[in-house]
Amino acid sequence: MTILLRTFRFGLIAGVLLGLTSTGAMAAPGQTKAQPQADKKKKKKKAGPAKKMKVTRFVTLRSTSILYIQFLDKDKNPTKAPDGGRIRWSTNITKPRKGARDMSTAKWKESKKAYVFVSLPIRQKWVCPPRSYWIRVHFYVGKHRKFSGFKRTKFPCQK
C-alpha cells in the first residue's frame, strides 16, 4: 500500500508543478501570449551580389546545345550576374570541345532565375562512349573575379 500511496503523491506533486510552470497558469487573466516570429509575414530580402555560380541544366541536341547558368548570393538566393563578363566552357560531348561567349549573348529567364545560352556547338554524332557527359563553365569579369560551375548528366547510348 505504501508504494501505491508514494506513486500517487509523486504524480500529484508533478502535476501541480507542471501546472504552475506552464505559461497559461502564470499569465494574468487579460493577458495573451505574444505571437512568435514565424507567424508574422516575413519580408523577402532582395538578392545580394553574386558569390557563386551554378550550372543548372545542360541539354545537347544534334542541332544545338542549351546551357542554363544561375548565380547565387551568399544566402543561396538566385541573383543576376555582375555586369559584363565572359564565359568559357569545356565539355566532352560537343564538337568543338571548348568555347567562349560574352554574357551579352545570354538571355535572362525570369521564371528559372537563370541565364540561358542557346546555339552552343552541336553534339558529336556518336555518343556511345561516353555514357555520361559533363560541362565545366568558368565566368570571368574584370581581372580578379572568377566563378566556376560543373554539371554531369547521364546519357542513354544512341547511335
C-alpha positions, 0 to 999 in steps of 0.5 A: 500500500505504501508504494501505491500511496508514494506513486500517487503523491509523486504524480500529484506533486508533478502535476501541480508543478507542471501546472504552475510552470506552464505559461497559461497558469502564470499569465494574468487573466487579460493577458495573451501570449505574444505571437512568435516570429514565424507567424508574422509575414516575413519580408523577402530580402532582395538578392545580394551580389553574386558569390557563386555560380551554378550550372543548372541544366545542360541539354545537347541536341544534334542541332544545338546545345542549351546551357542554363547558368544561375548565380547565387548570393551568399544566402543561396538566393538566385541573383543576376550576374555582375555586369559584363563578363565572359564565359568559357566552357569545356565539355566532352560531348560537343564538337568543338570541345571548348568555347567562349561567349560574352554574357551579352549573348545570354538571355535572362529567364525570369521564371528559372532565375537563370541565364540561358545560352542557346546555339552552343556547338552541336553534339558529336554524332556518336555518343556511345562512349561516353555514357555520361557527359559533363560541362565545366563553365568558368565566368570571368569579369574584370581581372580578379573575379572568377566563378566556376560551375560543373554539371554531369548528366547521364546519357542513354547510348544512341547511335 
